[in-house]
Amino acid sequence: MGNVALCVPSNGEIKILSTTTDARIAIYRKAPVKAGEIMLENPGQFLCESNDLKTGQRVPCIGAEEELEKGRFYFLLPMDMLYSVLTYEEMKTLTQKPSKVSAINFSKIFPDQLSCLFPNSNSNSNNGSEIKISRSVRCSRQRSWEPALETIIETPPHC
Protein backbone atom coordinates (compact mmCIF):
# COMPACT_ATOMS: atom_id res chain seq x y z
CA MET A 1 0.00 0.00 0.00
CA GLY A 2 2.36 2.72 1.22
CA ASN A 3 6.00 3.31 0.51
CA VAL A 4 8.40 2.47 3.31
CA ALA A 5 12.13 3.19 3.48
CA LEU A 6 14.18 1.30 6.04
CA CYS A 7 17.59 2.26 7.37
CA VAL A 8 18.87 -1.27 7.94
CA PRO A 9 20.02 -3.99 5.58
CA SER A 10 17.49 -6.82 5.56
CA ASN A 11 19.96 -9.73 5.57
CA GLY A 12 21.46 -9.28 9.04
CA GLU A 13 24.89 -8.14 7.89
CA ILE A 14 27.01 -5.41 9.40
CA LYS A 15 27.91 -2.90 6.67
CA ILE A 16 30.62 -0.29 7.11
CA LEU A 17 31.20 2.41 4.48
CA SER A 18 34.67 3.92 4.49
CA THR A 19 34.59 7.57 3.40
CA THR A 20 38.30 7.72 2.55
CA THR A 21 39.60 7.90 -1.00
CA ASP A 22 39.19 4.16 -1.65
CA ALA A 23 35.44 4.27 -0.80
CA ARG A 24 35.01 0.66 0.22
CA ILE A 25 32.11 -1.11 1.86
CA ALA A 26 33.10 -3.81 4.32
CA ILE A 27 30.46 -6.47 5.03
CA TYR A 28 30.75 -8.57 8.19
CA ARG A 29 28.55 -11.63 8.55
CA LYS A 30 30.08 -13.15 11.65
CA ALA A 31 29.28 -11.73 15.05
CA PRO A 32 30.40 -10.32 17.39
CA VAL A 33 32.46 -7.52 15.86
CA LYS A 34 33.70 -4.82 18.22
CA ALA A 35 34.08 -1.22 17.10
CA GLY A 36 37.64 -1.19 18.46
CA GLU A 37 38.68 -3.96 16.05
CA ILE A 38 37.52 -1.91 13.07
CA MET A 39 39.18 1.26 14.38
CA LEU A 40 42.49 -0.59 14.94
CA GLU A 41 42.41 -1.72 11.29
CA ASN A 42 41.73 1.90 10.23
CA PRO A 43 43.91 4.29 12.28
CA GLY A 44 42.85 7.92 12.27
CA GLN A 45 39.19 7.03 11.75
CA PHE A 46 36.17 6.37 13.97
CA LEU A 47 32.83 4.58 13.60
CA CYS A 48 29.43 6.24 13.64
CA GLU A 49 26.05 4.59 13.19
CA SER A 50 24.10 5.99 10.23
CA ASN A 51 20.95 6.59 12.31
CA ASP A 52 22.92 8.88 14.67
CA LEU A 53 23.95 11.36 11.94
CA LYS A 54 21.76 14.47 11.78
CA THR A 55 22.36 17.76 9.99
CA GLY A 56 23.22 20.62 12.33
CA GLN A 57 24.23 18.30 15.19
CA ARG A 58 27.60 16.99 16.33
CA VAL A 59 28.88 13.71 14.87
CA PRO A 60 28.89 11.06 17.65
CA CYS A 61 31.35 8.18 17.99
CA ILE A 62 30.75 4.54 18.87
CA GLY A 63 32.85 3.43 21.84
CA ALA A 64 35.68 0.98 21.10
CA GLU A 65 34.24 -1.63 23.49
CA GLU A 66 30.77 -1.63 21.88
CA GLU A 67 29.70 -4.55 19.69
CA LEU A 68 28.36 -3.71 16.24
CA GLU A 69 24.83 -4.96 15.66
CA LYS A 70 23.78 -7.03 12.66
CA GLY A 71 21.43 -5.27 10.30
CA ARG A 72 23.02 -1.88 10.98
CA PHE A 73 24.88 0.46 8.64
CA TYR A 74 27.96 2.30 9.93
CA PHE A 75 30.25 5.02 8.59
CA LEU A 76 34.01 5.00 9.04
CA LEU A 77 34.81 8.73 9.25
CA PRO A 78 38.08 10.67 9.63
CA MET A 79 38.94 11.78 13.19
CA ASP A 80 38.73 15.47 12.31
CA MET A 81 34.95 15.04 11.93
CA LEU A 82 34.57 13.69 15.48
CA TYR A 83 32.16 15.94 17.43
CA SER A 84 32.07 18.51 14.61
CA VAL A 85 28.72 19.88 13.47
CA LEU A 86 27.49 18.00 10.39
CA THR A 87 26.56 20.36 7.56
CA TYR A 88 23.91 19.75 4.92
CA GLU A 89 26.56 19.40 2.19
CA GLU A 90 28.45 16.78 4.22
CA MET A 91 25.22 14.85 4.83
CA LYS A 92 24.42 15.04 1.13
CA THR A 93 27.86 13.65 0.28
CA LEU A 94 27.45 10.75 2.72
CA THR A 95 24.00 9.81 1.39
CA GLN A 96 24.94 9.91 -2.30
CA LYS A 97 25.70 6.71 -4.14
CA PRO A 98 29.47 6.41 -4.54
CA SER A 99 29.15 6.52 -8.35
CA LYS A 100 27.62 10.01 -8.14
CA VAL A 101 30.06 11.52 -5.65
CA SER A 102 32.26 14.37 -6.80
CA ALA A 103 34.19 17.17 -5.15
CA ILE A 104 31.75 19.50 -3.43
CA ASN A 105 32.31 23.00 -2.12
CA PHE A 106 31.24 22.72 1.53
CA SER A 107 29.44 25.71 2.99
CA LYS A 108 27.69 26.58 6.23
CA ILE A 109 24.14 25.43 5.58
CA PHE A 110 21.84 24.03 8.25
CA PRO A 111 18.44 23.34 6.62
CA ASP A 112 15.92 20.63 7.50
CA GLN A 113 16.93 17.85 9.85
CA LEU A 114 17.67 14.60 8.08
CA SER A 115 16.88 11.75 10.41
CA CYS A 116 18.20 8.73 8.55
CA LEU A 117 20.70 7.60 5.98
CA PHE A 118 19.74 5.07 3.38
CA PRO A 119 22.42 2.51 2.53
CA ASN A 120 22.95 1.42 -1.04
CA SER A 121 20.75 -1.65 -1.48
CA ASN A 122 22.42 -2.49 -4.81
CA SER A 123 25.77 -3.42 -3.24
CA ASN A 124 26.81 -7.00 -3.88
CA SER A 125 28.22 -9.17 -1.13
CA ASN A 126 31.47 -11.03 -1.69
CA ASN A 127 31.71 -13.92 0.80
CA GLY A 128 32.03 -11.67 3.84
CA SER A 129 35.04 -9.78 2.53
CA GLU A 130 35.28 -6.22 1.30
CA ILE A 131 33.75 -4.75 -1.84
CA LYS A 132 35.81 -2.23 -3.78
CA ILE A 133 33.92 0.62 -5.40
CA SER A 134 35.57 2.27 -8.37
CA ARG A 135 34.61 5.84 -7.54
CA SER A 136 36.07 7.65 -4.57
CA VAL A 137 34.22 9.51 -1.86
CA ARG A 138 35.65 12.83 -0.79
CA CYS A 139 34.64 13.90 2.66
CA SER A 140 35.52 17.26 4.11
CA ARG A 141 34.10 19.27 6.93
CA GLN A 142 33.50 22.81 8.04
CA ARG A 143 35.33 23.67 11.24
CA SER A 144 33.03 24.13 14.19
CA TRP A 145 33.10 27.50 15.95
CA GLU A 146 35.51 27.89 18.82
CA PRO A 147 35.82 31.07 20.89
CA ALA A 148 39.11 32.92 20.83
CA LEU A 149 40.24 33.12 24.43
CA GLU A 150 42.46 36.02 25.36
CA THR A 151 44.04 36.92 28.67
CA ILE A 152 42.23 39.70 30.51
CA ILE A 153 44.68 41.97 32.26
CA GLU A 154 43.22 43.31 35.49
CA THR A 155 44.38 46.62 36.88
CA PRO A 156 43.96 47.63 40.50
CA PRO A 157 41.09 50.07 41.10
CA HIS A 158 42.05 53.74 41.35
CA CYS A 159 40.82 55.29 44.57
N, C-alpha and C positions, 0 to 999 in steps of 0.2 A: 504494500500500500504506500507507505511513506519512504522517503530516502533516509538512510542512516549512514553516518560515517563514524567508524570506530578508530580509536587511536592505538590499538594493539594488533599485532600480527595474530592471525587465527590459529596457527599451527603450534603454538607453545614454544617458540624459539626465542632466544635472547638476541636482539639485533642491535649492533653498535655501529653508528656512522661516524667515521673519522672525518673531520672537517679540514684536515691538512691538505697539502698539495696532491697527495695520491688518491684522495677521496675514495676510500675503501669502506665496504660494509662487511663487518665480521659477524658471522652467525654462529651462535653457540647452542648446541642441542643438549649437551650434558649439564647437569646441575650437580652441585651448586658451583656458581662462579662468583667470586668475591670481587668487588670493585677495585680493591688494592692490587689484585693480580693483573688486571687490565692496565691500571695506571703504572705498574712497574714495567710492563712491556712497552709503554708509551710515555717516556719521561717528558716532563714539561707540559703535560695535558691532564685534564680531569674529566670525570664522567658526570653527566647531568641527564636526568630522565626527561623525555620529551614533554610529558604532561606538566612539568614544573616550569617550563619556559613561558614567560608572558612579557609582552611588549611593555616597556616603561617600568619594569621591575628588575631587581637584581638577579643575576644568574646564580642559582644555588649549586652546591656540589654534593655528590653522594659520598658519604664517609667510606674510607678504605676498608673498614671491617664489615660493611653491609653486603649482603648477598643480593645479586641481581636476580630479578624475578622473571620467570618464563612468560612469554607473551608481551613483554615490554620492549619499548624502543628507546635507546639511549644515544646521546651525542657525546663524542670525545672531543672536547674543546680545548683550545690553548689556554694556559694558565693566566694570561693577561686578561682574559674575559671573566675570570672568577670574581664574583660579587660586583661586576660592573652592571650598569643599567642597560638592558637589551633594547636597542632601537628598532623601529619598524623595518628599516632596510636590512638590518642583521637578521631579523626574524624572517623576512622575505627570502633572503639568501639561504637560510637553513631549510625552509620549506619547499624550495624549488627542487625539481628533479635535477640530478647532477648533469644531465645532458643539456640543460638550459642555463646553467650557471655561467656567468661571465663576471668580469670585474665591475664592481658597482661603486659609485661615489657615495660613501656613507655620510648621512647628514643627521642633524638632531630633529627627529620627527617622533612624536609620541601619539599616534592616533588611537583608534579603537583597540581594546584589549583583545588579543588572540589567545584563546584558552587552550588550544590543542595543536599539536603537529601531526601531520598525516604521513606516515612512512610510505615509501614507494612499494606498492603491492606487486609491481612487475619484476622485482628482483628475484633472480634464480638462486636456489641454494646449491651448494657444491660440496656435499658430503661433510658438512660441519666446518669446513675451512673458510677461508676468506674469499670474497668476490672482488675482483679488481674492476673498477669503473674507469673507462677511458678518459672522461673529462675530469678536470680538477675543480675543486671547490675552493674558492678564496674567501676566507673569513677574516674580517677586520672589525675593529670596534671603535666607538667614540669614547674618549676618556671621560670618566665620570667626574663631576665637579668636586674639587677639594679646596677648602679655604686656604688662603695664604696667611700663615701665622707669622706675625712680626712681634719682636720684643717691644713692650711698652715701657718706656723709661719714666719712672716716677720721680718727681721733684718734691722736695719738702715744701709744705705750705708756707707762704710768706705771711708773717704776722704783723 
